[in-house]
Amino acid sequence: MTEATDRFVAGSGPIVVGVDGTPASTSAARWAAAVADRFGAPLELINAGHSTRSALGEAAAAIRAAVLAAQQEAATGVLESVEHQIRADFPGLDVVTVRSDEPIDTLLIARSRDARLIVLGSDDLSAAAALVVGSTTLAVTGHSSCPVVAWRGAVREATSQPIVLGVDGERTGAAAFAAAFEFADRFGVELRAVHAWPAPHPDFLTPFQADWDGLEALQWSVLLNAVEPWTKRYPAVKVTNYLERGNPAEALLKHASDAQLVVVANRGRGAVASALLGSTSLNLLHHCRVPVLLGHTVSDRT
C-alpha cells in the first residue's frame, strides 16, 4: 500500500466538486456533501471558467461558450445557493467555496494534488452531450492525481445499494480497491467484485485445447487473489465475487443496474488516454447511469 493510495483512505484532504449552476452539478454537490459527511472530510465547492482543453467544432464551441458565459454571470449566486442547501442538510460539515476565472479543468487538476476525491456532475448521456459537456470530465480524469467521480443519476446520498468494483487482477491498482472498500465500509453496504474475461472463441480452439473448466478456474484465481488482501483489511465489508464471460464494460453495466456507485481503475493518462473510446472506463463514463469513480493516484502513474 503506497502513501499516495492511503491518502484517499485516511487523509485530511477535501472532497472537491465542480459547481456550474446546472441541476446535475447541484445534485453532484449534494452527493459529494453526503460522502464528505460520511468520511469526515471538508467539502470544497468550486466555480470556475470553461475548459481550455476542448477540441470542439466552431458551432459546438460557440454554443458551449454561450451557456458557460451565462452560468458564470450567476456564479456567485450559484455558489451561495448550493452552499446554503448543503449547510442546511449537513450543519456540521466544513464547507469552503472557491470562485475563479481560471479554466475549471486546470483548477480541478491542480486541486487534485491535495484532494482525496474530485466530483463532476453530468446527467445527459447522449452522444452530443458527451462531445459538448464531457471534455472537462475527460480532461480531469486523464490528468487528476486523485480519484475522480463522474456523478449522474438519482443517487444524491448514501443508500443501501451495493458498490460495484471492476477487478482486472493486479492491473486494477490499489487506488480503485482502496476507494471501493472504503466506500462500502463507510456506507455499510455490500461490495460486488466483478471480473470479466473474454473467453477464447471456440473456432480458434480444438476440442482438446478447450479446457473451459481450467480456464474458468484460472480466472476465479485471478479475482480471488486480487480481492483477498482487501477483505482482510476490511473484515466488516461483505464481498460477493462475480466472474463474467465477455466484455468488461457490459458486465459492469449489468451489475450497475441496482448499484449506487461503480469503481474502476483509470490506467490511462493524458490526452491520448482520454481519446481511447474503447476503454472500459470511458465506456462507463458514457453509458453508466449511476456515479462512476475512476481510481488512480500519483503513485499509479508510469
Summary of the structure (lengths in Angstrom):
residues: 302
radius of gyration: 19.6
end to end distance: 16.6
largest distance: 69.4
contacts: 1017
relative contact order: 0.16
helix: 49%
strand: 19%
